[in-house]
Amino acid sequence: MHSSSFDSFRRTTCRICGSDSIYSYINLGDQPPSNSFIAFSEIPKEKTFPLIVNLCRDCGLSQLSEVVSSEDIFDDYLYLSSTSGALKRHYKSMIDAIIEEFKLARNSLAVDIGCNDGITLSCYPKDQYRVLGIEPSSAGKYAIAEGFNVIQAFFNKEQGKKIREEHGEAEVITATNVFAHVDDIISFAKGVHTLLDDDGIFVIEFPYLRDMVEQTYFDTIYHEHLSYFALTPLTRLFRDTGMRAFHVIHVDVGASGPALRLFVCRNESSHKNRKTITNMLEDEKKWGITRPERYDHFAAKVSKIRETLKRMIKALNKQGSKVGAFGAPAKGNTLLNYVGLTADEIMAVAENNELKVGKVTPGSHIPIVSDDEFLDADIPYAVLLIWNYADFFLKNSEYIKRGGKFIIPLPQCVIKP
């Protein structure tokens, strides 16, 4: 389903604590949902929605003011995790670490919520565990085609109960880059509590709010990401749903850039709380997790990045240099639309996900072409929209080997090599 049929509503209270003490701190304009890649013929029907982030001054959650229907967003979903080799390696190391550290017994039930095309399920050693995926989007059919057991539904309290009745308790539940997509997050957490074994672990990975604010990663803001998490509000959520966070680590490579990996268990679990939790909670308090001025500074820096990037690309255009873009992630569309870059400035976007090739980017309407077609077009400069993998692409990209240069937009605009 494309953006012409999307529905939305405005959220005026915090989805974790219910407070109406809400402070609006950044407005990225009206934008279409970032994963709604469309055919050229569909441009006249494209719908946009406000992209505004609000802070809950009571618990410290950041959330979008406008909630676009998740059924609409995930009905015709073109993001496939396995198209990223770097992400595959990241999830494999995560699952290996979980199995080793928590001594996961053979035949344990391992559930991946938001399994997409099965990327995390495929990281478990074959035939040693009972792996189960949950995926509401159309991407789930690719995991099923790979032979995985996948429930095609949104996860919530009722779904957690149903899975427990049919499959038993889960020793491990993972949800990577998924938690931020959920509006009724309390029902989701209650479902996890119901499904989790008494000594089981729930592992979530998500972009860290402090990284977003301090490093100016504003492109992680888009309609699919309803919430922007720090540990403080999540501690409140799990406390209210019979669970507790017992360990946290910061990882350099998540699905959208640096992330937190949070380990959660039921209250009665034998897992001991580690210092990492109390240390981070103290740091967030000192940092000012609920203070509006912390976020106002972020918004001002974002505005400056827009000016710098637009000026840089306009200068290249003016001197006659062709400019393209590399990668078509959802977050890239936030950047393109906020900065105001269109097909007038960016001639094409290179992408290896065949489902996106032949379409145009939402809002900016730049044609998406295959990597090979992009290379043949002899474009000397490309905005690296997947900037979080800059090191990998600078070393391995055929585009760089042929003399191309990346414009890396974040955390600051630079041209490399």
ABEGO torsion letter per residue (X at the ends): XBAAABBBBBBABBAAAGBABBBBABBAEBBBBAABBBBAAAAAABBBBBBBBBBBAAAGBBBBABBBBAAAAAABBABBAAABAAAAAAAAAAAAAAAAAAGBBBGBBBBBBGAEAGAAAAABBBGABBBBBBBABAAAAAAAAAGBBBBBBBBBAAAAAAAAAAAEBBABBBBBGAAAABABAAAAAAAAAAABBAABBBBBBBBBAAAAAAAGBAAABBAABABBBBAAAAAAAAAAAGBBBABBBBBABBAAEBBBBBBBBBAABABBBBAAAAAAAAAAAAAGAABAAAAAAAAAAAAAAAAAAAAAAAAAAAAGBBBBBBEBBAAAAAAAAAAGBBAAABABBBBABAAABGBBBBGAGBBBBBAAAAAAAGBABBBBABAAAAAAAAAABAAAAAGBBBBBAOABBBBOX
